[in-house]
Amino acid sequence: PLDSKSKNHVGVVLQTLAPPKEIKVREFVELWRSYYPKPLSVKEILNKVNLDGKHDNFLDKLSGGEKQRIYFALG
């Protein structure tokens, strides 16, 4: 089993996800950030997956590839 120290270095990327309808990218990222003890900022997360400027877009309006990059970044 993983000790508590190791758990801070493990992320999860779900194969399928059904986020709430009409949630903005920023809101979704902020929700997931709350699960981590020392999260990156929303800006840093979106920058890492080349989605700068998408924070006010609705998640359900992103392309499939953009959604996958968001999910990867959150893991």
C-alpha positions in Angstrom: 0.0 0.0 0.0 1.0 3.6 -0.6 2.0 5.6 2.5 0.6 9.0 3.0 3.7 10.7 1.6 3.5 8.8 -1.6 -0.2 9.7 -2.1 0.8 13.3 -2.6 2.7 12.4 -5.7 0.0 10.3 -7.4 -2.7 11.6 -9.7 -5.6 10.0 -11.6 -6.8 10.6 -15.1 -10.3 9.2 -15.6 -11.2 7.6 -18.9 -14.7 9.1 -18.9 -16.0 11.9 -16.9 -19.4 13.6 -16.7 -18.8 17.1 -15.3 -21.8 19.3 -14.4 -23.4 21.0 -17.4 -22.6 24.7 -17.8 -19.5 24.8 -15.6 -16.7 27.0 -16.7 -13.2 25.7 -17.1 -12.0 27.9 -14.2 -14.7 26.6 -11.8 -14.0 23.0 -12.7 -10.2 23.4 -12.2 -10.8 25.2 -8.9 -13.0 22.3 -7.7 -10.3 19.7 -8.5 -7.6 21.9 -7.0 -9.4 21.7 -3.7 -8.6 18.0 -3.5 -4.8 18.6 -3.4 -2.8 19.9 -0.4 -0.5 22.2 -2.5 -2.2 22.7 -5.9 -0.8 24.8 -8.7 -2.8 27.9 -9.6 -5.6 27.7 -12.3 -3.3 29.8 -14.6 -0.4 27.4 -14.1 -2.5 24.4 -14.7 -4.0 25.7 -17.9 -0.6 26.9 -19.1 0.9 23.4 -18.6 -1.6 22.0 -21.1 -1.6 25.0 -23.6 -5.1 26.1 -22.7 -4.3 29.7 -21.7 -7.2 32.0 -22.1 -9.8 29.2 -21.8 -10.6 29.8 -18.1 -14.0 31.5 -18.9 -15.1 29.0 -21.5 -17.7 26.5 -20.7 -16.2 23.0 -20.3 -18.9 21.4 -22.5 -18.0 23.7 -25.3 -14.3 22.6 -25.5 -13.2 20.2 -28.2 -12.7 16.6 -27.2 -8.9 17.1 -27.2 -9.1 20.2 -25.0 -11.2 18.3 -22.5 -8.7 15.5 -22.4 -5.9 18.0 -21.8 -7.9 19.5 -18.9 -8.5 16.0 -17.4 -4.8 15.2 -17.8 -3.7 18.4 -16.1 -6.1 17.7 -13.2 -4.5 14.3 -12.6 
